[in-house]
Each structure stands twice: as structure tokens, then as C-alpha cells.
Amino acid sequence: LQGLPVLPAALAGWSLDGNATLTATWRGGWHDLQRQLQAAGLPAGTAVAAAAAPQSFDLQAQLSAPRLQIARAPQPGTDAGPLTLELRRTTATLQGSLSRAALDWDGELRHGPQPDEGPSARNTTLTGQRAQLRLRATAASRGAGQWQAQLESLQMQADAAGQPGPWKLRLAEPVAIQLRQSPQLVVEAGAGQAFVEGPRPGHLQLRWQPLRYAQGAQGALQLRSQGELKGLPLDWANAWRMDGDGMLERAGLAGDLLLDGTWDIDAGDTLRASASLRRSSGDLRILTLDATPTTVVHSSGQGKGAQAAQAVPARGTPAGVRQAELTVSAEGPALRARLDWDSERAGQLHAEGSTQLARTPDGWTWPAEAPLAATVRAELPDVGVWSALAPPGWRVRGTLSADARLSGTRTAPQWSGQLAADQFAIRSLLDGVDLQDGRLRAALQGDRLTITELSLHGGQGSRARIAGYSGNRTAAPQDGGTLTGGGTVSWGAASAGGAGIRMDLRAQAQALQLLVRADRQVSVSGDLTARLQGGQFTLRGQLTTDRATIILPEAGAPTLGSDVVVRSAALDKEAAAKAARDAQQAQKAEAGGQVQAARPPDIAVTLDLGNDFALQGHGITTRLTGQLDIRSGTAGAPPRVTGEVRTVQGRYRAWGQALDVETGLLRFNGPYDNPSLDVLAIRPNISVRAGVQVTGTAQSPRVRLYADPDLPDAEKLSWVVLGRSAASGGAEAALLQQAALALLGGGSGSGTGGIAKRVGLDEIGFKGPGTGEDASAAALTFGKRLSKDLYVTYERSLSGVLGTLYIFYDLSQHLTLRGQTGMQSAVDLIYTVRYD
């Protein structure tokens, strides 16, 4: 082809691949074609002398291309990258001459990789587009540099890989087009209308008046256009997918809102333009977290399975839109915009502003020093309708209002005004967060937002309390406490050290109830400071727990076995979106070097547990004291915690018995979820020090029986379970009964311990017969600790009708006073000597 005349040498770098058939017939000679090109003002190579009787050059050609790929290699020294176009199942017919020609086109045009091009294409991020085009047009030359064409019919169907489709465009009537090249380029199109259909329900109608576009030799542009659009569905925004979700869906919105618009543009030496977009019908729905579309399956009940399945769309909360209109107008260099929004539940917004444009040889531009002037007034009577934008399970409510003004220039905008929020509340039932009666006052000053007042009150929904000797000292507070704060947030041009956003916030808590669940209550006091400077987030604080109740469940939620594989369309969709994001990041890193990782946060917070932090669960009931320092870890690592936590008056249930925690120490020096353990629990009111010792770490604990002096494990177990030596008569049977009862109850935290807890006791046990006694001496025991030194036990004989009440009072470490009443009453003074 490059060897033929007229074709430019620019064909270098282009290539063809595929198969096509071209059938062409023409009448006339090469000189006739050159004369027609010269008459049309097109380059014709070497000048040809006029012939006495020139003949016309007529061409009839038909192209059939099942598959034809046209590719261009990257252009060295330019920004032009590789280009690939492909024709599929295409037929085209061209007939006539340069003075009048007709074109019929029916085929598919593709650009970029397609989803049906094999596994190699599916392993990449698809960015291809394809369009099915049916076109019939005629064109004629009206002299040098003058052309006239007419689109008789036009139908196009297009879609993009990874996006819903198809999109359809249909021309409703023929459109005439005229083109002139001298003395300036002028394109004029006649009036017409077209219809657009999208992948979601709806029809868009476009109407336009005669259009004129001109470009002078110096590059100045002139444009004249006027028209309108009707029935634009806002739901079409969901046809543009980002990570698998539509634009509206990502914003938590849906609805059947329809928009109408108009435009009128006259741009040349002077600019006069206006465009508007407004609501014509329909409403907007704000999706709540329970507004996920569901599928209802109807079954006959006769063993034939499902008979019908119907998708029920998400409902959401109607916004009650009454007005939604955006207007932009320009008169000369002055550009104005206005936005009006009025709804029943989604608030009201009125904004208007102006700026200045500048005329350049290339057209109208928006200069960096263009002045700005705008006002914004917003009223949101119910913030709760936007709860869908909050994390899952969270709800917000309150009122929000804003009155702001904008000045300055495009590159240096300056704000002024006030922001206010009242009756603000944040709530999460699952997490137990309930902050109420919030109030916010903030002032806009230049490029800074100053929070002058911020206050929140804690919730009052929790009466959680761990009762008893080892539980809470005080009842749950009736007052939820307060959180107050303030600070500044500023923005501006990004610096070399990080983003242009800077933040300096401070907050103070006064007995603030952070958790108000039925099984968890936490009140804290202290100060927190948060800063963001140069892309570095810094958090400092000192917090003290005023009161806390943490009741842990005795058993976690059931989990699936390692050999169970769950397939989920939602999980597959999330994995595919993550793979696409990783591929994009890898491409960016390959094209522009390694991506710079974000700077890890700098966190240093000290937490004091106070003197009323009660914990219950997994067999232990205790108060905790201590101080922890929380520091941020390395990039991607969890926070590091250092410090010690000690138990106070703790009780531990093991093998159906309630043990006193003499030593309970948790040492943190690294990950927060794996402290080292040093716990020693001793059974009280026995003559031998015996109990349970726990060492190791939280993720790998080591539990063993303990006795001082050391004894065989069988003896240790006997003292812990029975309170006496295994050598005593009948103790073996009682030991087996206690161990079996603990095992059948589900471990150390269940069995009789669970029963005792339900009835408000510390111990329900079995006392076997002693040395020289028969089985009739066996009895049930019920125990309750009234204070650190006072313990009460009631024994009920299994063979008799009488019981015995024992009262133990520890006078010192070795001296215990015991009183009893029943079949006989007595007072004993017991002195214990321990020796190896």
C-alpha cells in the first residue's frame, strides 16, 4: 500500500491482521481522480493539466471483514501509545464519486481487550469497548473546501468491559451536515432528535436546534448550540461500576428520579450560555442497612421444589424530594451557578456562586486567579436518614445546619460562616455505643474550620453489675457522663511532606459511658489529643476507667470445621474486586515506580484501669487494677501494649469449687492479645495450700495443679475438690463424683459452679464420708463468702433430716475461728502450721 500514489508515508508503524474481502470497480482514470481531488480542495499529488473533456471518477466498493485488526505501534518521541482497533462481522458499501457518494455501514468495532478473547484476556483488567454501528449517509462536494452530508439513519449499541450494558442510540430523523474549510473551519448541523436507552429501565430523549461550530486560523473557537433533554433516569448512574458497585449504590442511594434539562450556548468573541438540570418526577430513596434486595421463593408444598422466585427490590427511606435543580449561566466573562434542593426528609440546600472566565486564543478558560463569590445555606432536619452511609450496625440522628460564604480565588478559596448540629446522637446496639444529646458549633475562617463547641453525653441504657465479694464496688452510674472537645481542621496546597489537610483536635471525657450493653459497661475520664501534620497522624492521651463491668460469654460462637468450604456470590464478588484493585496498583507501580506507603500512625495512650474494673467469665470473677501504655506498631502491625494488670479479690471456679486468686498478674509487652500469665488460685478453708496455677501466655496457657508443700497430682486434686486427703476413707468415691460432675458440666466453668452462680451461691459440692464413717455420713454442701475473711457453709446430710451450719472467720494467716450449729453446736479455734 505504501508503494501506491497519494497514500502518505505516515502508514509506517501501522499493521493489519485478520481477513477481509474488498470488491471494487471504478470508471475513469488516475488523472480524473486527481482533478476531482483538486476541485474538492484535497491534496492530489502532482498537478495535472486540464484535459479537454475530463471524465468523472466513479467508484463502487464493498468491504466484508469477518475479523480485521488495525494496530499502531507506539510513536517514539510522543505521548501516543499503542492503538488497536478491530472490525468484527462488518460489511460496508461505498458508491459514487467525490461530487456525490453514499455509504452503508453495518458492523462491530472493538477497542482494547475483550472478555471473550481467551484466558489471557480474562487474567487482565478489562478496559475494552465495543460498539455495533448501523449507518447510512450521503456526502457531496460543493466546491473547493465545501462539503455537504446527510445522516439518513444511525443506530448504535455500545458497551464497555466490566460495565453493565448495552447502551443504545437511535436517530429519530435524518440530519444534514455542512462543512467549509476556508477561510475558517465551519461545521453546521441541522435540527434533530435522538433516543437513548441504557442498561437500566428508562428512555432519554434528546432534541437540538441547528448547531454551528467554527475554528479560525488562530485557533479561536466559536460554538452555537441549543436543545433539551427529557426523562434522564438518575438510576443510570448505577450503570457506571466502581469495584462492582454502582455510583449511587456506593452512596447508599436509589430511586426512580427523572431529570429534564436544557442548554443554550453561544460562545465566540463574547460568551452567552445557560444550562439547567431539574427534577421532573420520581423520588430518591436513602437505603438503610436492611434494604438489601431479597428473593422470595414460593413452593407448592407437594415435594416439587420451588415454583416461582421473585426478587423484591430494596425499599429504603423516601427522601420526599420536592425540588432539585442545578442552573449554570454565563454572560461574557461572568459565570454563575445555582443549586436548589428541597425535600421532606433529606433537608434543604440552597447554594449560588459566581466567578470570572478569561478569553484566550484557544477559547474560554478558567484562570487560576479567577475570583470566587458564593453562599451556601443548608438545613438537614433529620441526619438519621443518612445512617446508611455509616458503618454497618451504626445509626446517627440529629439536625445539621450550615451558613457559609466563599471568597478568594480558584487556587486560594477563603471560607467564612457557621456550622451547627443539635441533638446529635451516635448509636450501635451491637457494639454497645450510645452517645446522645450532641451539640456542635464550628466556624469557617479562610482555609480553616474551628470547632468552638463539641459536647456529647453518654447513654444510660446499661445496669450491668457483677455482684458479690469480687465484683463491682458501686452500682452502674445513672448519669452517662460527658465528652467535650474542640480544635481546628485546615486545608490547603499539598506540601512535600504530605497532604495539605492538617488537624489539631482535643477531647475531654468526664465519666463518659462508652459501653452500655447489658453485659458490658465502661465509664472513662481523661484527655485525648489528635493531630494530623504532613501526612502523619498522632494520637496522645491519658484515660482512667471510673467503672467497668465486663461479662464474658462462657462459650464463643460455633465455627465451621477446617474441611468445610463455603461458596458465596458476595464473597466471590469481593475477591474479584480486590484482585482488580491489586492489579491496578501493580500496574501503577510498574509504570511509575514503587508506590510510597502511607506513614503509620503515631499512637501513645495511657489507660489506668481504676479501682472498680470488674471482670467475669471463663470461671473467674475479679476486679482488675493496673496501667497500660498503648503504642502504635510498625506499618500493618497491631498496636503494642506494655504494662501490668493485677487481680483484686479474685475468685476462680475449677472442678466445681470456688478458689481464691492469691496472685493474678498479666504482663503486656507486645501484642495486645497475648500477655504473659501468672495466676495462682487457692482453695480456702482447708489445712493445705492447694489450688490451680496458670502460666504461659494468653494464646498458649499452661494450667497445672498446685500444692505447698508439693504433693502428688492425685492428692492435689483431692484437696482442691474435696478439701481433704485422698487417703481418708470414702474420699475416692467422692473425688470421682466431683470430677465426673465437672466433666459432664462442660469444664471448670460449668457444672455445680454454674448452678451455684444461678442461685447466688459460691459453692455447691459433695462431702464424702470420713475415716471410719459409712456412706450415711455423705452430705451436700452449700457455701457463700460474705467478705474477705468471713465464709458460711451449710451441710445437708443425704441420709438424715438435719443439717449443719458452719461459719469460718479468718483471724490471721494461721488462726481461724469456726462456729457450727445443728445436731451439735460448738465453737473451734483452729491454728494451722504448714511444713514440708
Sequence and secondary structure as in RCSB ss.txt:
>XXXX:A:sequence
LQGLPVLPAALAGWSLDGNATLTATWRGGWHDLQRQLQAAGLPAGTAVAAAAAPQSFDLQAQLSAPRLQIARAPQ
PGTDAGPLTLELRRTTATLQGSLSRAALDWDGELRHGPQPDEGPSARNTTLTGQRAQLRLRATAASRGAGQWQAQ
LESLQMQADAAGQPGPWKLRLAEPVAIQLRQSPQLVVEAGAGQAFVEGPRPGHLQLRWQPLRYAQGAQGALQLRS
QGELKGLPLDWANAWRMDGDGMLERAGLAGDLLLDGTWDIDAGDTLRASASLRRSSGDLRILTLDATPTTVVHSS
GQGKGAQAAQAVPARGTPAGVRQAELTVSAEGPALRARLDWDSERAGQLHAEGSTQLARTPDGWTWPAEAPLAAT
VRAELPDVGVWSALAPPGWRVRGTLSADARLSGTRTAPQWSGQLAADQFAIRSLLDGVDLQDGRLRAALQGDRLT
ITELSLHGGQGSRARIAGYSGNRTAAPQDGGTLTGGGTVSWGAASAGGAGIRMDLRAQAQALQLLVRADRQVSVS
GDLTARLQGGQFTLRGQLTTDRATIILPEAGAPTLGSDVVVRSAALDKEAAAKAARDAQQAQKAEAGGQVQAARP
PDIAVTLDLGNDFALQGHGITTRLTGQLDIRSGTAGAPPRVTGEVRTVQGRYRAWGQALDVETGLLRFNGPYDNP
SLDVLAIRPNISVRAGVQVTGTAQSPRVRLYADPDLPDAEKLSWVVLGRSAASGGAEAALLQQAALALLGGGSGS
GTGGIAKRVGLDEIGFKGPGTGEDASAAALTFGKRLSKDLYVTYERSLSGVLGTLYIFYDLSQHLTLRGQTGMQS
AVDLIYTVRYD
>XXXX:A:secstr
 TTSSSS GGGTTEEEEEEEEEEEEEES HHHHHHHHHHTT   SS     SS    EEEEEEEEEEEEEEE   
TTSS   EEEEEEEEEEEEEEETTEEEEEEEEEEEES  TTS HHHHTS    EEEEEEEEEEEEE STTEEEEE
EEEEEEEEEETTS   EEEEESS EEEEEE SSSEEEEE  EEEEEE SSS EEEEEE  EEEEE TT  EEEEE
EEEEEEEEGGGGGGSEETTEEHHHHTTEEE  EEEEEEEEEESSSEEEEEEEEEEE  EEE  TT   EEEEEE 
SSSS EEEEEEE    EE  EEEEEEEEEEETTEEEEEEEEEESSS EEEEEEEEE EEETTEEE  TT BEEEE
EEEEES GGGGGGGS TTEEEEEEEEEEEEEEEBSSSEEEEEEEEEEEEEEEETTTTEEEEEEEEEEEEEETEEE
EEEEEEEE         STTS SS   SS  EEEEEEEEE  S BTTB S EEEEEEEEEEEEEEEETTEEEEEE
EEEEEEEETTEEEEEEEEEEEEEEEE  SS      TT     HHHHHHHHHHHHHHHHHHHHHHHHS       
 EEEEEEE  S EEEEETTEEEEEEEEEEEE  STT   EEEEEEEEEEEEEEETTEEEEEEEEEEEEEEETT  
EEEEEEE SSSSSEEEEEEEEESSSEEEEEEEES   HHHHHHHHHTSS TTSTTHHHHHHHHHHHHHHTTSTTS
THHHHHHHHT SEEEEE   TT  GGG EEEEEEE SSSEEEEEEEESSSS EEEEEEEE SSSEEEEEEESSS 
EEEEEE     
